[in-house]
Amino acid sequence: MKLDSYWTHSAPAFTPARRDLPARVDVAIVGGGFTGLSAALALAKRGASVAVFEAGDRVAAEASGRNGGHVNNGLAVDYAEVAAKVGVPTARAWYQAYDASVDTVARLVREEAIDCDFLRHGKLKLATRANQMDALQRSADRLIADGVDTDVEILDAARVNAEVQSERFHGGLLYKRSGQMHMGRFAAGLAGAAERQGAQIHTGASVQRLQRVGRGQAHVLQTARGSVAADQVLLATGASRHGGYGSFGWLRRRIVPIGSFIVVTQPLGEERARALLAERRTYTTVANIHHYFRLTPDHRLVFGGRARFAISSPQSDAASGEILRAGMAETFPQLGQVRIDYCWGGLVDMTQDRLPHAGERDGLFYAMGYSGHGTQMSVHMGERMAAVMAGDASANPWRGRDWPAIPGHFGPPWFLPAVGLYYRLKDRLA
């Protein structure tokens, strides 16, 4: 079993052009994940000189390459709950921003001819208890009534069991606009497209210090490979433990890095895989401590979840993998003896309200806090922030939102075990 992401291990690594750091650029981007690469592509197309600084030795090696491979629409929190807090028009706009984000991924795959097995077969949210179907029905009714998503559809147990070879589920809610892709191949294609447009991508270049000489003056980034001046800076670090996340205390107090863990089986063969998940959608269960799964192009099962409220590390990943193996066997008993080929963890950049945050502070632009729904929104927000930095403030769907610090959160998330216990108790009593 490899303690490595299937997405990065099974894709050709993108090798950036070898070059010295520029003395100055129009825009410096801190972080070489989907947000940073998408922004670099969009800015370079606008004619800006752009440099991406990635702390690791390859692009998209953190959250962008260590997720479940879903490209889903829909909010990370219940739409009705959000609408009650901010009103229907704002909640509708935020929900539809996720629809637009899936469209953005689909368009980039098409325009840049990225070979990443992109499919748009929908997402099925599955009820593991009969009483959860009432909540799913209410969600569907509200989305349709408010004109937010008229494509959603409730599937009863018989229809779910016809496409998911498991007896655990009582039905589900189908989101038809969702998709999936091979994250490693998409990352390589996106980086290649940005470089073809003239963007520079520098790996092994963690940003160790960032300062501004004076108001209206250039930013100076001190990296592991030297200094660069930039007229504008976009922070796209997410919950990375590399220099970008650790160096900006204001962000550190507003993002909680939470581990999410994944296992991938040996190849099951096309016939067995088709019988297991006939429609090849993305799937997620209704719970605070939930599972999510899908098939890969080579007919493996990807099965993930927040197995433990812990930070990802080799030891933590392996322990979480055993928990997920048991969860997979409970959901699909016929896979109980199937070999696990990959096991890994990644960091979710969770915010207190579980919604993204993007904007500008003290001359620095930022986009992050995707809270487990980032593969599509990060790509979308790279493009949106490129437009914002070019002068169109209205391009940011998350503009004008307060982002208070999380009380008691100053560094490592010491409170995660208690949070995990709380959510497990909520699931048990639900």
C-alpha positions in Angstrom: 0.0 0.0 0.0 1.5 3.3 -1.1 1.1 6.2 1.4 0.7 8.6 -1.6 -2.1 10.3 -3.6 -3.4 8.2 -6.4 -3.9 11.4 -8.4 -0.3 12.6 -8.2 1.2 9.1 -8.4 -0.7 8.1 -11.6 -0.2 11.3 -13.5 2.9 12.7 -15.2 4.5 15.3 -13.1 4.5 18.8 -14.6 8.1 20.0 -14.9 8.3 23.8 -15.1 10.7 25.5 -17.4 14.1 26.0 -15.7 14.7 29.7 -15.3 16.0 32.2 -12.7 13.6 34.2 -10.6 12.5 37.4 -12.3 13.6 40.7 -10.6 10.0 42.0 -10.9 6.6 40.9 -12.1 3.2 42.5 -12.3 1.6 39.7 -10.2 3.2 37.3 -7.8 1.0 34.3 -6.8 1.8 32.4 -3.5 0.7 28.8 -3.9 0.8 26.5 -6.9 -2.6 24.7 -6.4 -5.7 25.1 -8.5 -6.4 28.7 -7.4 -2.8 29.9 -8.1 -2.6 28.1 -11.5 -6.0 29.2 -12.7 -5.2 32.8 -11.7 -1.8 32.6 -13.4 -3.4 31.4 -16.7 -6.1 34.1 -16.6 -3.7 36.9 -15.7 -1.2 35.8 -18.4 -4.0 35.8 -21.0 -4.6 39.4 -20.0 -1.0 40.2 -20.8 0.3 40.5 -17.2 3.7 39.2 -16.2 3.0 36.5 -13.6 5.2 34.3 -11.4 3.8 31.5 -9.2 5.8 30.5 -6.1 5.1 27.0 -4.9 6.9 25.8 -1.7 6.8 22.1 -2.7 8.6 20.3 -5.5 5.6 19.9 -7.7 2.4 21.9 -8.4 -1.0 20.9 -6.9 0.6 18.5 -4.4 -1.4 19.7 -1.5 -5.2 19.9 -1.3 -5.6 20.2 -5.1 -3.9 16.8 -5.6 -5.0 15.1 -2.3 -8.8 15.1 -2.5 -11.5 12.6 -3.5 -11.6 13.7 -7.2 -15.1 15.2 -7.0 -16.1 18.4 -8.9 -19.4 19.0 -7.2 -22.0 21.8 -7.2 -23.9 22.7 -4.1 -22.8 24.5 -0.9 -20.9 22.8 1.9 -23.7 23.7 4.2 -27.5 23.4 3.8 -28.9 26.0 1.4 -31.9 26.7 3.6 -29.7 27.3 6.6 -27.6 29.8 4.6 -30.8 31.5 3.2 -32.1 32.0 6.8 -28.9 33.8 7.7 -28.2 36.0 4.7 -31.5 36.0 2.7 -32.6 34.1 -0.4 -31.0 36.4 -3.0 -27.5 36.1 -1.5 -27.8 32.4 -0.8 -29.0 31.8 -4.3 -26.1 33.7 -5.7 -23.6 31.7 -3.6 -25.2 28.4 -4.6 -25.1 29.4 -8.3 -21.4 30.4 -7.9 -20.8 26.6 -7.4 -22.7 25.9 -10.6 -20.5 28.4 -12.4 -17.4 26.8 -10.9 -18.2 23.4 -12.4 -18.9 25.2 -15.7 -15.5 26.9 -15.4 -13.7 23.6 -14.9 -15.5 22.1 -17.9 -14.7 25.1 -20.1 -11.0 25.0 -19.2 -10.8 21.3 -19.9 -12.3 21.9 -23.3 -10.5 25.1 -24.2 -7.0 23.9 -23.1 -7.6 20.3 -24.3 -6.7 18.9 -20.9 -6.8 15.0 -20.8 -8.2 14.5 -17.3 -11.2 12.1 -17.8 -13.7 14.9 -16.9 -17.2 13.5 -16.6 -20.4 15.3 -15.6 -22.6 12.5 -14.3 -23.9 14.2 -11.2 -23.5 13.8 -7.5 -25.8 11.5 -5.4 -26.2 12.4 -1.7 -27.1 9.2 0.1 -29.2 8.6 3.1 -27.9 5.9 5.5 -31.0 6.3 7.7 -34.7 6.4 6.8 -35.3 9.7 8.6 -32.6 11.4 6.5 -34.8 11.1 3.5 -37.2 13.7 5.0 -34.3 16.2 5.2 -33.2 15.5 1.7 -36.8 16.0 0.4 -37.0 19.3 2.2 -33.7 20.4 0.7 -34.9 19.4 -2.8 -38.2 21.2 -2.3 -36.5 24.4 -1.1 -34.0 24.5 -3.9 -36.7 24.1 -6.5 -39.1 26.5 -4.9 -36.5 29.3 -4.7 -35.5 28.7 -8.3 -32.0 27.8 -7.2 -31.5 24.4 -8.7 -34.5 23.0 -10.5 -32.5 20.0 -11.8 -32.2 18.2 -8.4 -34.2 15.0 -8.0 -35.1 12.6 -5.2 -34.3 9.0 -5.8 -36.0 6.3 -3.7 -34.3 3.3 -2.3 -35.1 1.1 -5.3 -33.5 3.5 -7.8 -30.4 4.0 -5.6 -30.0 0.3 -5.1 -30.2 -0.2 -8.9 -27.1 1.9 -9.4 -25.2 1.5 -6.1 -24.4 -2.1 -5.1 -25.0 -1.7 -1.4 -27.9 -2.3 0.9 -27.0 0.6 3.2 -28.9 3.3 1.5 -32.6 4.4 1.8 -32.5 6.8 -1.1 -30.7 9.9 -2.1 -30.7 13.4 -3.6 -29.3 13.8 -7.1 -27.4 16.9 -8.1 -27.2 16.6 -11.8 -24.7 19.5 -12.5 -21.8 17.9 -10.6 -18.8 16.2 -12.2 -15.5 14.5 -11.6 -12.0 14.3 -13.0 -8.4 13.0 -12.6 -6.9 15.7 -10.4 -3.3 15.0 -11.2 -3.8 15.2 -15.0 -5.9 18.3 -14.6 -3.2 20.0 -12.6 -0.5 19.2 -15.1 -2.7 20.4 -18.0 -3.6 23.6 -16.1 0.0 24.4 -15.3 1.1 23.7 -18.9 -1.6 26.0 -20.2 -0.5 28.8 -17.8 3.2 28.4 -18.8 2.3 28.4 -22.5 0.6 31.8 -22.0 3.8 33.2 -20.5 3.3 32.6 -16.7 6.4 31.5 -14.8 6.0 28.7 -12.3 8.7 28.2 -9.7 8.7 25.2 -7.4 10.8 24.8 -4.3 10.3 28.5 -3.8 8.5 28.9 -0.4 7.7 32.5 0.5 9.5 33.2 3.7 8.8 36.9 4.1 6.5 39.4 2.4 6.8 43.1 2.9 5.7 46.4 1.3 8.1 49.3 1.3 5.3 51.9 1.5 1.8 52.7 0.5 1.5 52.2 -3.3 4.9 50.6 -3.5 5.8 47.2 -4.8 5.6 44.1 -2.6 8.9 42.3 -2.0 8.7 38.6 -1.6 11.7 36.8 0.0 11.6 33.2 -1.2 13.8 30.2 -0.7 15.3 31.0 -4.1 15.7 34.8 -3.8 13.8 38.0 -3.8 11.1 39.2 -6.3 9.2 42.5 -6.4 5.6 42.5 -7.5 3.0 45.2 -8.1 0.2 42.8 -6.9 0.2 39.6 -4.8 -2.4 36.9 -4.6 -2.3 34.6 -1.6 -3.6 31.1 -2.7 -2.0 28.9 0.0 -5.1 27.4 1.6 -4.2 25.3 4.7 -0.7 24.5 3.4 1.8 23.8 6.1 4.6 25.2 3.9 5.8 28.8 4.2 2.8 30.5 2.7 0.3 29.3 5.4 2.7 29.6 8.3 3.9 33.1 7.5 0.6 35.0 7.4 -0.7 35.1 10.9 -3.9 36.9 9.9 -4.9 33.9 7.7 -3.8 31.3 10.2 -6.3 32.5 12.7 -9.2 32.2 10.2 -8.5 28.8 8.7 -8.5 25.5 10.5 -6.5 22.7 8.7 -8.6 19.5 9.1 -7.4 16.2 7.8 -9.5 14.3 5.2 -8.4 10.8 4.3 -8.7 8.5 1.3 -8.0 4.9 0.2 -8.0 3.5 -3.3 -8.5 -0.1 -4.1 -6.7 -2.3 -6.6 -8.3 -2.3 -10.1 -11.6 -4.1 -9.9 -12.0 -4.7 -13.6 -14.6 -2.9 -15.8 -17.4 -5.4 -15.3 -17.1 -5.4 -11.5 -16.8 -1.7 -11.3 -19.8 -1.1 -13.5 -21.9 -3.4 -11.2 -20.6 -1.6 -8.1 -21.5 2.0 -9.3 -23.5 1.7 -12.5 -23.9 5.4 -13.2 -20.3 6.4 -12.2 -21.4 9.5 -10.3 -19.7 11.0 -7.3 -21.3 9.9 -4.1 -21.4 11.2 -0.5 -23.3 10.2 2.6 -25.5 12.4 4.8 -23.5 12.8 8.1 -21.1 15.2 9.7 -18.6 12.4 9.7 -19.4 11.2 6.2 -18.0 9.0 3.5 -17.5 9.9 -0.2 -16.6 7.7 -3.1 -16.4 7.3 -6.9 -14.6 5.1 -9.5 -11.4 5.9 -11.3 -10.8 5.6 -15.0 -8.9 2.4 -14.4 -11.8 1.0 -12.4 -10.6 1.4 -8.8 -12.8 2.6 -6.0 -11.8 5.8 -4.3 -13.3 5.8 -0.8 -12.7 8.7 1.6 -13.9 10.6 4.7 -13.0 12.4 7.8 -12.0 9.2 9.5 -10.2 10.9 12.3 -10.1 14.6 13.3 -6.3 14.8 13.0 -3.7 16.4 10.8 -2.4 14.4 7.9 1.0 12.6 8.4 2.3 9.2 7.3 1.3 7.7 10.7 -2.0 9.4 10.8 -2.8 8.5 7.2 -2.1 4.8 7.8 -4.3 4.8 10.9 -7.1 6.6 9.1 -6.7 4.2 6.2 -7.6 1.2 8.4 -10.7 3.1 9.6 -11.7 3.8 6.0 -11.1 0.2 5.1 -13.6 -0.9 7.7 -16.1 1.8 6.5 -15.7 0.6 2.9 -16.3 -3.0 3.9 -19.4 -2.0 5.8 -20.7 -0.1 2.8 -19.6 -2.7 0.2 -19.1 -6.1 2.0 -18.2 -7.7 -1.4 -15.0 -5.6 -1.3 -13.9 -6.8 2.1 -10.9 -8.8 0.8 -10.0 -6.3 -1.9 -6.4 -5.0 -1.7 -5.9 -1.3 -0.9 -3.2 0.1 -3.2 -3.2 3.8 -2.1 -3.8 5.6 1.2 -3.3 9.3 1.9 -4.5 12.3 3.7 -4.9 16.0 2.8 -5.7 19.2 4.6 -9.0 20.9 4.2 -8.9 24.7 4.6 -12.0 24.8 6.8 -13.5 28.2 7.8 -15.9 28.8 10.7 -18.9 29.3 8.4 -17.7 26.6 5.9 -17.9 29.1 3.0 -15.0 30.5 0.9 -13.5 33.9 1.6 -11.8 36.1 -1.0 -10.9 39.7 -1.2 -8.1 42.2 -0.5 -6.5 43.2 2.8 -3.6 45.7 3.2 -2.8 45.5 -0.5 -2.8 41.6 -0.6 -5.4 39.7 -2.5 -6.5 36.3 -1.2 -8.9 33.4 -2.1 -9.2 30.3 0.1 -11.3 28.6 2.8 -13.1 26.3 0.4 -14.0 23.9 3.3 -13.9 20.6 1.4 -15.6 21.9 -1.7 -12.6 23.4 -3.3 -11.6 21.4 -6.5 -14.1 23.4 -8.6 -14.4 26.6 -6.6 -10.6 27.0 -6.4 -10.3 26.9 -10.2 -13.2 29.3 -10.5 -11.8 31.7 -8.0 -8.4 31.8 -9.7 -10.2 33.3 -12.7 -12.4 35.5 -10.7 -9.5 37.0 -8.7 -7.6 37.6 -11.9 -10.5 39.8 -12.9 -10.7 41.5 -9.5 -7.0 42.3 -9.7 -7.5 43.7 -13.2 -10.1 46.2 -11.7 -13.4 44.4 -11.7 -14.3 44.1 -8.0 -17.8 42.7 -8.9 -16.1 39.5 -10.3 -15.7 38.2 -6.8 -18.9 36.3 -5.7 -17.7 36.3 -2.1 -16.9 40.0 -1.9 -17.9 42.1 1.1 -18.0 39.3 3.7 -16.6 39.7 7.2 -14.0 37.2 8.2 -13.5 37.3 11.9 -10.8 35.3 13.6 -11.8 31.9 15.2 -11.7 32.4 19.0 -8.8 30.6 20.7 -7.2 29.6 17.3 -3.7 30.9 17.2 -1.7 28.0 15.7 -2.0 24.2 15.6 -5.7 23.3 16.0 -5.6 21.8 19.5 -9.4 21.6 19.6 -9.8 19.1 16.8 -10.4 16.0 19.0 -13.2 17.7 20.8 -14.7 18.9 17.5 -14.6 15.3 16.3 -16.3 14.0 19.4 -19.0 16.6 19.1 -19.8 15.7 15.5 -19.8 12.0 16.2 -22.3 12.6 19.0 -24.5 14.6 16.6 -24.4 11.9 14.0 -25.3 9.3 16.7 -28.3 11.3 18.0 -29.6 12.4 14.6 
